[in-house]
Each structure stands twice: as structure tokens, then as C-alpha cells.
Amino acid sequence: MQNQPNISLQQLLDHLENGERIHKEFNFSGFNIFPNVESKYPNCGTAGCAIGEMPALDSRWTFNPQFSFHGGMIFDLEIVNARFIAEYFGIDIDEAWHLFFPHSQEPHLYGGNHLDDYATIEDVIFNLKEFLKRQK
């Protein structure tokens, strides 16, 4: 990862809450889905998860359809996965799974609720808030 400062979980939370998201729909089960050529973000779909919003916050995050089996998300030239997400946000890999992947929540450790593929943006926001409260 480059020396440029990373976006914090709080900054991502603020972005998710402000309603100016780059995806028209939220889909917790994938980084980026349904190509949308009208978007100002190349290869951005009409649906995506919280990590799928990262190109709006940090230009090093982009979508690349060649990596569609990974959700099409890359950071510079690196394919984004749970380990990368954990490193980027300075959290451990279990915390990354809890916050950003369906069916991976551990509310007894990190707060929030269990989330399935149909979790809403509000559900993800709630889990991020609960996680950040426990970090203080």
C-alpha cells in the first residue's frame, strides 16, 4: 500500500450515512454488481456493498471487470479481499469479515447484528456504529 493516508472506518460510515453513495442500490452480498455505463466511476454498478463505495472516498480504489470473481474491486493493482480490507482499515481480519461480509458477524465480540445477503445499508451502518463504539 502506498504511503498516502487511508480512509478511516468513521469516514466510510459518514459517507454511507450522507446519502450521496455511488450505487443506486445496496447489495451486501457483493462489492459491485450490474455494470452501469452512465456512472462517473468506471465500471461502477448500480448495486454494491460498503466496500463498493470506496472509489468515492479514495481514488486508489477502482473497479475492474477482469476481476469480477472478486467483485471487480482493485486497489492500485492489488485485488481486494478480506485480508487487504483489514490492512487498509487497520483492523484484524475477523473484524473485516464482521463488518463487510454476509454471514460472518460475531456480535458478541464486535457488537451489531448478524447480517445475511439481504442486509440493508441501514443494517451495515448500525454494525459499523456499534463496532466503532466498542473501539473507544
C-alpha positions as CSV (number, residue, x, y, z in Angstrom):
1,M,0.0,0.0,0.0
2,Q,1.2,3.5,-0.8
3,N,2.1,6.0,1.9
4,Q,-0.9,8.1,1.2
5,P,-3.3,8.2,4.2
6,N,-6.1,5.7,4.2
7,I,-9.8,6.5,4.8
8,S,-10.9,5.6,8.3
9,L,-13.9,3.5,9.2
10,Q,-15.5,6.7,10.5
11,Q,-15.1,8.4,7.2
12,L,-16.7,5.4,5.4
13,L,-19.6,5.4,7.9
14,D,-20.1,9.2,7.3
15,H,-20.2,8.5,3.6
16,L,-22.7,5.7,3.9
17,E,-25.0,7.8,6.1
18,N,-24.9,11.0,4.0
19,G,-26.9,9.5,1.1
20,E,-24.5,10.5,-1.7
21,R,-23.5,7.0,-2.4
22,I,-22.2,5.9,-5.9
23,H,-24.5,2.9,-6.1
24,K,-28.2,3.4,-6.7
25,E,-29.0,0.2,-4.7
26,F,-27.2,-1.6,-1.8
27,N,-26.3,-5.3,-2.0
28,F,-24.4,-6.7,0.9
29,S,-23.5,-9.8,-0.9
30,G,-21.1,-8.3,-3.5
31,F,-18.6,-5.4,-3.9
32,N,-20.1,-4.2,-7.2
33,I,-22.9,-5.7,-9.4
34,F,-24.7,-4.8,-12.6
35,P,-22.4,-2.6,-14.8
36,N,-23.7,1.0,-15.3
37,V,-22.0,2.9,-18.1
38,E,-23.7,6.1,-17.0
39,S,-21.7,6.3,-13.8
40,K,-18.9,8.7,-13.3
41,Y,-17.0,5.8,-11.7
42,P,-15.7,3.5,-14.4
43,N,-17.3,0.0,-14.2
44,C,-19.3,1.0,-11.2
45,G,-22.5,-1.0,-11.0
46,T,-26.0,0.0,-9.9
47,A,-25.7,-2.1,-6.7
48,G,-22.8,-2.7,-4.4
49,C,-21.8,-3.1,-0.7
50,A,-20.0,-0.7,1.7
51,I,-16.6,-1.6,0.2
52,G,-18.0,-0.9,-3.2
53,E,-18.3,2.7,-2.1
54,M,-14.6,3.1,-1.6
55,P,-13.8,4.6,-5.0
56,A,-15.9,7.7,-4.0
57,L,-13.6,8.2,-1.0
58,D,-10.1,7.1,-2.2
59,S,-9.1,7.2,-5.9
60,R,-6.7,4.3,-5.4
61,W,-9.8,2.0,-5.2
62,T,-11.3,1.2,-8.6
63,F,-13.5,-1.4,-10.3
64,N,-12.0,-3.7,-12.9
65,P,-14.3,-6.2,-14.7
66,Q,-11.4,-8.5,-15.3
67,F,-11.5,-9.4,-11.6
68,S,-15.3,-9.9,-11.5
69,F,-14.8,-13.1,-9.5
70,H,-13.5,-10.9,-6.7
71,G,-16.3,-8.3,-7.1
72,G,-14.3,-6.3,-9.6
73,M,-12.6,-4.2,-6.9
74,I,-8.9,-3.4,-7.0
75,F,-6.7,-1.1,-5.1
76,D,-4.0,0.2,-7.4
77,L,-3.0,-3.2,-8.9
78,E,-3.9,-5.3,-5.9
79,I,-7.1,-7.4,-5.9
80,V,-9.2,-6.5,-2.8
81,N,-10.0,-9.3,-0.4
82,A,-10.7,-9.6,3.3
83,R,-7.0,-9.5,4.3
84,F,-6.5,-6.4,2.2
85,I,-9.6,-4.7,3.7
86,A,-8.3,-5.4,7.2
87,E,-4.9,-4.0,6.5
88,Y,-6.3,-0.9,4.8
89,F,-8.6,0.0,7.8
90,G,-6.1,-1.1,10.5
91,I,-8.4,-3.8,11.9
92,D,-7.9,-7.6,12.2
93,I,-9.3,-10.0,9.6
94,D,-12.1,-11.2,11.8
95,E,-13.2,-7.6,12.2
96,A,-13.2,-7.1,8.5
97,W,-15.3,-10.2,8.0
98,H,-17.7,-9.0,10.6
99,L,-18.1,-5.6,9.1
100,F,-18.1,-6.3,5.3
101,F,-19.1,-9.8,4.5
102,P,-22.5,-11.5,4.9
103,H,-23.0,-14.4,7.3
104,S,-19.7,-13.5,9.1
105,Q,-20.8,-11.4,12.1
106,E,-19.7,-12.0,15.7
107,P,-22.0,-9.6,17.6
108,H,-20.8,-11.0,21.0
109,L,-17.3,-9.7,20.1
110,Y,-17.9,-6.7,17.9
111,G,-21.5,-5.5,18.5
112,G,-24.2,-5.2,15.9
113,N,-26.3,-7.9,14.4
114,H,-25.9,-11.0,12.2
115,L,-26.3,-9.9,8.5
116,D,-27.4,-12.1,5.6
117,D,-27.2,-11.4,1.9
118,Y,-30.3,-9.2,2.2
119,A,-29.0,-6.9,4.9
120,T,-29.7,-3.2,4.2
121,I,-27.4,-0.2,4.2
122,E,-29.0,0.7,7.5
123,D,-28.1,-2.7,8.9
124,V,-24.5,-2.2,7.8
125,I,-24.4,1.3,9.2
126,F,-25.7,0.1,12.5
127,N,-23.0,-2.6,12.7
128,L,-20.3,0.0,11.9
129,K,-21.6,2.3,14.6
130,E,-21.6,-0.4,17.2
131,F,-18.1,-1.6,16.2
132,L,-16.7,2.0,16.5
133,K,-18.4,2.5,19.9
134,R,-16.5,-0.6,21.2
135,Q,-13.2,0.8,19.8
136,K,-13.4,3.9,22.0
